[in-house]
Amino acid sequence: MGALLGNVGQTFIDIAKALKNETITPEEREDAMNYFISEMIFNCSVYFAIGMWSVVTNWAYRTSIYYFSECMITRFRTSFIAHLLELDAAEFDKAATGQFNVLLNYHIDRVRDGFNDRLGYAIVVLMESCLGLVIAFLTDWKLALISCLITPILLILSIVVVVFENRNHEKKSEMYEKAGEICSQAIGNIRTVIACNGQQRELTEYTDLLKQTRSHALVYRTWNRVIDVATVFTVYFIQFVAYYFGTIYVYNGRLNGGQVVRVLFSVFFASHNLKEAGNDMAEISISMVSAKRIQEPVLFSGTIEENILFAKPSASTTEVIECLKKANAYEFVMSFPKGIKTLACVGKTTITIAHRLSTIRNSDRIIVINKGQARTPH
């Protein structure tokens, strides 16, 4: 687009010169007008072709990204529910009430928001930015280098925004999970809450958490606006410098007007795309934080080997050991007397009351109460 805009600009400059030149003959003026018309027809045809190509490619990549995103979210939800259904009843006692609902709804929605069209758009704008910079440097490297002073600044500011966004989202996620737990507990035990006259207490705790989240978000948004203001000022200042040197190059005859427009538009287009890509990367980073909170490692009942085999039941002992080495946990696990056969919850004393033997099959000690009498079967 930058190269085409430069050609259009130079075509208008040439015809304006020809029409104002009183020394040329009518035939030369007519030739100039015919050349102008042919060039504009060519440029308009290229614009039309680019427009049609954009329609096809945008439809293709957006459809693909949406399909990929929905498939991924469906797989996330299905795997998460299947994972929960395979747990023993005792595992649910270890988790706070409402924690699974928050993970299933809030965090998975954040994953969808980041990987819907954000990922595809970020890839496209990065490719367009690289192409714009290549066109600018091939046209005139000196003016392109001056104009590119803005690029590293935008990259630094984009990285700062991503870091702030990650920290903000992690803090908000923790607070929203706590608020979700309070809400689920209150609603799930509403009769008890009403009987104990605890409505106001539950509402106060829930409101306090939301106020903390709001305060944290306001601080983040304030700094985010400061960064945006700094970005806008930097963009316009570098544009002033670039236009100044571009004018000097045209005056000295080093470049023509079309070349200056081509360089400046290509660089500014690339810089704008980099800024947009930074915003998209911030959203994607939020999705990665949410995905991490959904996939946090949790030790379930059973040995360390059984925990690892949960992801791949058919894995061999060699594969289990290789997995531990990749996780930098091999030496730690092998320091236990039983190695990978060590119970995952070793060091903790847990009392579980169950009606099914399968729930407590890995317990160190089982006590059976029958008709008021306690006995140890093994």
C-alpha distance (Angstrom), angle and dihedral (degrees) to the residues before:
residue distance angle dihedral
M1 . . .
G2 3.81 . .
A3 3.79 92.7 .
L4 3.80 91.7 47.1
L5 3.80 92.9 48.0
G6 3.80 89.6 51.6
N7 3.81 90.7 52.9
V8 3.80 91.3 49.4
G9 3.78 91.7 49.2
Q10 3.79 93.4 49.4
T11 3.82 91.1 47.6
F12 3.81 90.6 56.1
I13 3.81 90.8 46.5
D14 3.83 91.6 52.1
I15 3.80 95.3 49.2
A16 3.81 90.9 45.9
K17 3.80 89.9 54.4
A18 3.79 92.0 47.5
L19 3.80 94.0 49.9
K20 3.81 92.5 49.0
N21 3.80 94.5 45.4
E22 3.79 107.2 98.7
T23 3.80 94.4 -175.9
I24 3.81 97.4 69.1
T25 3.79 122.6 89.8
P26 3.82 123.5 -111.7
E27 3.80 89.0 -108.2
E28 3.80 92.1 55.1
R29 3.79 90.0 46.9
E30 3.80 90.5 51.4
D31 3.79 90.5 49.1
A32 3.79 89.4 51.4
M33 3.81 90.5 50.9
N34 3.82 92.0 48.6
Y35 3.82 89.5 49.6
F36 3.81 89.8 49.5
I37 3.81 92.1 51.3
S38 3.81 93.1 47.7
E39 3.81 92.0 48.3
M40 3.79 92.4 48.6
I41 3.81 91.5 48.7
F42 3.80 88.6 52.0
N43 3.81 93.0 47.5
C44 3.82 92.5 46.9
S45 3.80 89.9 49.4
V46 3.79 90.3 52.3
Y47 3.81 90.4 48.7
F48 3.81 89.8 51.2
A49 3.81 91.9 48.7
I50 3.81 90.9 49.0
G51 3.80 89.8 49.3
M52 3.80 92.9 51.8
W53 3.79 91.2 45.6
S54 3.82 90.0 50.7
V55 3.81 91.0 51.8
V56 3.81 92.4 53.3
T57 3.81 97.4 41.5
N58 3.81 94.3 43.4
W59 3.79 91.4 50.8
A60 3.81 91.3 46.8
Y61 3.79 98.1 48.2
R62 3.81 95.7 39.8
T63 3.80 91.5 49.6
S64 3.81 91.0 47.9
I65 3.79 93.6 47.7
Y66 3.82 93.0 47.6
Y67 3.79 90.9 48.4
F68 3.80 91.6 48.6
S69 3.80 91.2 46.9
E70 3.80 95.3 50.2
C71 3.81 91.8 45.7
M72 3.80 90.1 50.5
I73 3.82 93.1 48.5
T74 3.80 91.4 47.9
R75 3.79 89.9 50.8
F76 3.81 90.6 47.4
R77 3.78 92.8 52.5
T78 3.80 94.6 43.3
S79 3.81 93.8 47.5
F80 3.79 91.5 45.9
I81 3.81 93.9 51.6
A82 3.81 91.9 43.4
H83 3.78 88.4 50.2
L84 3.80 91.7 52.8
L85 3.80 93.6 47.0
E86 3.81 91.1 56.2
L87 3.81 93.6 54.9
D88 3.76 123.3 101.3
A89 3.78 117.6 -110.7
A90 3.81 90.4 -109.5
E91 3.80 91.1 64.4
F92 3.80 91.5 64.1
D93 3.79 89.9 56.6
K94 3.81 89.5 60.4
A95 3.82 93.5 55.8
A96 3.79 123.3 74.7
T97 3.78 116.5 -108.5
G98 3.79 110.5 -92.8
Q99 3.81 95.0 16.3
F100 3.79 93.5 113.6
N101 3.82 91.8 48.9
V102 3.79 91.3 54.3
L103 3.79 91.5 48.2
L104 3.79 92.6 47.1
N105 3.81 96.7 47.3
Y106 3.82 114.2 21.8
H107 3.80 100.0 36.2
I108 3.79 97.1 39.6
D109 3.81 89.5 51.2
R110 3.81 88.7 53.1
V111 3.80 89.3 52.0
R112 3.81 89.7 52.3
D113 3.81 92.1 49.4
G114 3.78 92.2 53.8
F115 3.78 99.9 42.5
N116 3.79 98.5 37.9
D117 3.81 107.3 87.2
R118 3.81 96.6 -31.4
L119 3.78 94.7 83.5
G120 3.79 95.1 49.0
Y121 3.81 92.9 44.0
A122 3.81 91.7 50.1
I123 3.81 90.9 53.1
V124 3.82 92.2 48.4
V125 3.81 96.0 48.4
L126 3.80 91.7 47.1
M127 3.81 90.3 53.6
E128 3.81 90.6 47.0
S129 3.81 90.4 49.6
C130 3.80 92.0 53.3
L131 3.81 91.1 48.3
G132 3.82 91.9 49.3
L133 3.80 92.0 51.2
V134 3.81 91.5 49.0
I135 3.84 91.4 52.4
A136 3.80 91.5 47.6
F137 3.81 95.1 50.5
L138 3.80 92.9 44.7
T139 3.82 89.8 53.0
D140 3.83 96.6 48.5
W141 3.78 122.5 -21.1
K142 3.82 96.6 -163.2
L143 3.80 96.5 56.2
A144 3.82 90.1 39.0
L145 3.81 90.5 53.2
I146 3.81 91.5 50.8
S147 3.81 90.8 48.2
C148 3.80 91.9 47.8
L149 3.79 92.3 63.7
I150 3.79 85.3 96.7
T151 3.81 95.2 56.4
P152 3.85 100.3 74.7
I153 3.81 90.1 43.2
L154 3.80 90.8 54.0
L155 3.80 90.7 47.3
I156 3.81 91.7 52.3
L157 3.80 92.2 47.3
S158 3.81 90.5 47.8
I159 3.82 90.8 52.5
V160 3.80 90.2 49.6
V161 3.81 90.0 51.7
V162 3.83 91.5 50.0
V163 3.83 92.0 50.2
F164 3.81 91.9 48.1
E165 3.79 91.1 46.4
N166 3.81 91.8 52.1
R167 3.78 93.6 50.7
N168 3.78 92.4 44.4
H169 3.79 93.4 49.8
E170 3.80 93.6 47.4
K171 3.80 90.9 52.4
K172 3.80 92.6 45.0
S173 3.81 91.1 47.7
E174 3.79 92.0 54.8
M175 3.79 92.0 49.1
Y176 3.80 93.8 45.3
E177 3.80 90.4 50.0
K178 3.81 90.6 52.6
A179 3.79 90.9 46.7
G180 3.81 90.1 48.8
E181 3.79 90.6 51.1
I182 3.82 91.7 52.5
C183 3.80 91.5 47.2
S184 3.80 93.8 48.1
Q185 3.79 92.7 46.6
A186 3.79 92.5 49.6
I187 3.80 94.7 47.2
G188 3.80 94.4 41.3
N189 3.81 91.3 51.9
I190 3.78 98.1 32.5
R191 3.80 94.2 138.1
T192 3.80 91.7 55.4
V193 3.81 91.5 45.2
I194 3.79 91.9 52.5
A195 3.80 93.1 43.7
C196 3.80 90.9 53.1
N197 3.81 92.3 42.2
G198 3.80 90.0 -121.7
Q199 3.81 99.8 140.7
Q200 3.79 94.5 106.6
R201 3.79 93.2 46.3
E202 3.81 93.1 52.4
L203 3.81 91.5 45.2
T204 3.82 91.4 49.7
E205 3.80 93.0 51.4
Y206 3.80 91.3 47.2
T207 3.82 92.9 47.5
D208 3.82 92.6 47.7
L209 3.79 91.1 55.4
L210 3.80 91.6 48.9
K211 3.81 90.5 49.6
Q212 3.80 90.4 52.5
T213 3.79 89.7 50.2
R214 3.81 90.9 49.3
S215 3.80 92.8 49.8
H216 3.79 91.7 49.5
A217 3.80 91.3 48.0
L218 3.83 92.4 49.5
V219 3.80 91.4 53.3
Y220 3.78 90.7 50.1
R221 3.80 93.5 46.9
T222 3.80 91.0 49.9
W223 3.79 92.3 55.2
N224 3.79 90.0 42.8
R225 3.82 90.5 56.3
V226 3.81 90.0 49.1
I227 3.79 89.1 54.6
D228 3.81 90.9 47.9
V229 3.82 91.2 52.0
A230 3.80 90.7 49.4
T231 3.79 89.7 49.4
V232 3.82 93.9 51.2
F233 3.81 92.1 47.6
T234 3.80 91.1 49.3
V235 3.80 92.2 49.6
Y236 3.80 94.5 52.0
F237 3.80 93.7 42.9
I238 3.80 92.6 52.8
Q239 3.80 89.6 46.2
F240 3.81 89.0 55.1
V241 3.82 91.1 51.5
A242 3.81 92.6 45.8
Y243 3.81 94.2 49.3
Y244 3.80 90.2 47.4
F245 3.80 93.5 55.4
G246 3.81 91.1 39.8
T247 3.81 89.4 57.1
I248 3.81 90.7 50.0
Y249 3.83 91.7 50.7
V250 3.81 91.2 50.9
Y251 3.82 91.3 47.9
N252 3.83 91.1 50.8
G253 3.79 91.1 48.7
R254 3.79 93.6 -118.1
L255 3.82 92.6 120.2
N256 3.77 136.7 13.8
G257 3.79 125.6 -129.9
G258 3.79 94.5 -99.5
Q259 3.81 92.3 54.4
V260 3.79 91.9 50.1
V261 3.79 91.0 50.5
R262 3.81 90.5 47.4
V263 3.80 93.8 52.0
L264 3.79 97.0 43.0
F265 3.79 96.1 43.4
S266 3.83 92.1 47.1
V267 3.81 93.2 50.2
F268 3.80 95.2 43.5
F269 3.80 90.2 46.0
A270 3.81 89.9 51.8
S271 3.82 91.8 46.6
H272 3.80 91.9 49.8
N273 3.79 90.2 50.1
L274 3.80 91.1 49.9
K275 3.79 89.5 53.9
E276 3.80 90.8 49.8
A277 3.80 90.0 47.2
G278 3.81 88.2 53.3
N279 3.80 90.1 55.7
D280 3.79 90.3 48.7
M281 3.80 91.5 48.9
A282 3.80 88.8 52.7
E283 3.82 89.8 56.0
I284 3.80 90.8 45.3
S285 3.82 90.6 50.5
I286 3.82 88.9 53.7
S287 3.79 88.7 53.2
M288 3.80 90.6 50.3
V289 3.81 90.6 51.9
S290 3.82 90.4 51.0
A291 3.80 91.3 46.5
K292 3.79 89.1 51.3
R293 3.80 91.7 52.7
I294 3.84 89.8 51.4
Q295 3.81 92.3 49.2
E296 3.77 98.4 41.7
P297 3.83 110.3 146.0
V298 3.79 112.6 -103.3
L299 3.79 126.3 -176.5
F300 3.79 113.2 -133.3
S301 3.76 130.9 -164.9
G302 3.79 112.3 -68.0
T303 3.78 137.0 48.8
I304 3.79 126.6 -40.9
E305 3.80 88.7 -106.0
E306 3.81 91.3 54.0
N307 3.80 90.3 50.4
I308 3.79 90.8 55.4
L309 3.80 92.7 43.3
F310 3.81 88.3 55.6
A311 3.83 88.9 80.6
K312 3.83 93.5 44.1
P313 3.82 114.1 14.8
S314 3.83 92.2 -175.4
A315 3.82 94.5 56.8
S316 3.78 117.5 124.9
T317 3.81 125.8 -129.3
T318 3.81 89.2 -103.3
E319 3.81 90.2 55.7
V320 3.81 90.8 48.5
I321 3.80 91.0 52.8
E322 3.82 91.0 46.3
C323 3.81 89.3 51.8
L324 3.81 90.5 53.0
K325 3.80 90.9 50.2
K326 3.79 92.3 51.4
A327 3.81 89.2 50.8
N328 3.84 90.2 49.4
A329 3.80 88.6 -122.1
Y330 3.82 100.9 108.3
E331 3.81 98.2 97.3
F332 3.80 92.0 43.5
V333 3.81 93.3 51.2
M334 3.80 94.2 43.9
S335 3.81 89.8 53.0
F336 3.82 87.9 74.1
P337 3.82 115.8 89.9
K338 3.81 92.0 -119.4
G339 3.81 96.3 38.7
I340 3.79 112.5 -160.0
K341 3.83 88.8 -1.4
T342 3.82 89.8 68.1
L343 3.80 115.4 118.0
A344 3.80 110.3 -105.2
C345 3.79 93.6 -133.0
V346 3.81 94.8 49.3
G347 3.79 112.8 150.6
K348 3.80 93.7 35.0
T349 3.80 127.6 97.5
T350 3.79 111.6 -144.0
I351 3.79 126.4 178.2
T352 3.79 112.6 -156.0
I353 3.80 125.5 -174.4
A354 3.79 110.8 -157.1
H355 3.78 141.6 163.2
R356 3.80 94.2 -156.4
L357 3.79 123.4 68.4
S358 3.81 91.1 -146.5
T359 3.80 90.1 65.1
I360 3.82 92.6 61.2
R361 3.79 100.6 26.9
N362 3.85 92.3 120.2
S363 3.80 96.2 47.0
D364 3.81 118.5 124.9
R365 3.78 91.5 -135.7
I366 3.82 131.1 20.5
I367 3.79 122.7 -164.0
V368 3.81 119.3 -167.7
I369 3.81 120.3 -154.1
N370 3.79 111.4 -156.6
K371 3.81 122.1 171.5
G372 3.77 91.7 -18.3
Q373 3.80 94.0 -50.2
A374 3.83 122.8 112.9
R375 3.77 119.8 -148.2
T376 3.79 137.7 164.2
P377 3.80 112.3 -126.9
H378 3.83 93.6 -165.5
